Amino acid sequence: MKAEIHPNYQETTVTCGCGNTFTTRSTRPELKLDICNACHPFYTGKLKFVDTAGRIDKFQKKFAAGSYASLQKPKKAKKKK
């Protein structure tokens, strides 16, 4: 590696908007995040679906049978000679 061309790799304090902080390593001395694993809905289990148009219910009713049969076109009967 060439000397004096690489950035300094140092300990970094990461601060989230929720107040959670942790230490890692980076080329920056400080990082600020909007969301982290302590406040993200996926990781906290508090994920909520906002469904104002009823799209989730419509989807569940459409695929309630467990197959895509409602989307398939009906097969034409073969003609006998």
C-alpha positions in Angstrom: 0.0 0.0 0.0 1.2 3.5 -0.7 1.8 5.7 2.3 -0.1 8.9 3.1 -2.9 8.3 0.6 -5.4 6.3 2.7 -7.8 8.0 5.2 -7.4 7.5 8.9 -9.4 4.5 10.1 -10.6 5.3 13.6 -13.2 4.6 16.3 -16.5 6.3 15.5 -19.4 7.2 17.7 -22.7 6.5 16.0 -25.7 8.5 17.3 -29.3 7.8 16.3 -32.2 10.2 16.4 -33.9 8.1 19.1 -30.9 8.6 21.5 -29.2 5.2 21.0 -25.4 5.4 20.6 -22.8 2.8 19.8 -19.1 2.6 18.8 -17.7 1.2 15.6 -14.9 2.0 13.3 -15.0 4.3 10.3 -13.0 7.0 8.5 -15.3 9.6 10.0 -15.0 10.7 13.7 -18.8 10.8 14.2 -21.9 9.5 12.4 -25.5 10.6 13.0 -28.4 8.4 11.9 -32.2 8.9 11.5 -33.1 5.4 12.4 -31.3 2.4 13.9 -32.0 -1.2 15.0 -33.3 0.0 18.4 -36.1 2.1 16.9 -36.7 0.6 13.5 -40.3 -0.9 13.4 -39.0 -4.1 11.7 -36.6 -4.9 14.5 -38.8 -3.8 17.4 -41.8 -5.8 16.3 -44.1 -2.8 16.2 -44.6 -2.8 12.5 -48.0 -1.4 11.5 -49.5 -1.4 8.1 -51.3 1.9 7.2 -54.0 0.9 4.8 -56.4 3.7 4.0 -57.7 2.4 0.7 -58.4 -1.2 1.9 -55.7 -2.7 -0.4 -54.6 -5.3 2.0 -58.1 -6.6 2.6 -58.7 -6.6 -1.2 -55.5 -8.6 -1.7 -56.3 -11.1 1.0 -59.8 -11.7 -0.4 -58.5 -12.2 -3.9 -55.9 -14.8 -2.8 -57.9 -16.4 0.0 -58.1 -19.7 -1.9 -54.3 -20.0 -1.7 -53.8 -20.2 -5.4 -53.6 -17.9 -8.4 -56.6 -19.5 -10.0 -58.5 -16.2 -10.0 -55.9 -14.7 -12.4 -55.7 -17.6 -14.8 -57.8 -17.6 -18.0 -60.3 -20.4 -18.4 -59.1 -23.2 -20.7 -61.0 -23.7 -23.9 -62.6 -27.1 -24.5 -61.1 -29.2 -27.2 -63.3 -29.8 -30.2 -64.0 -33.4 -31.1 -64.2 -34.5 -34.7 
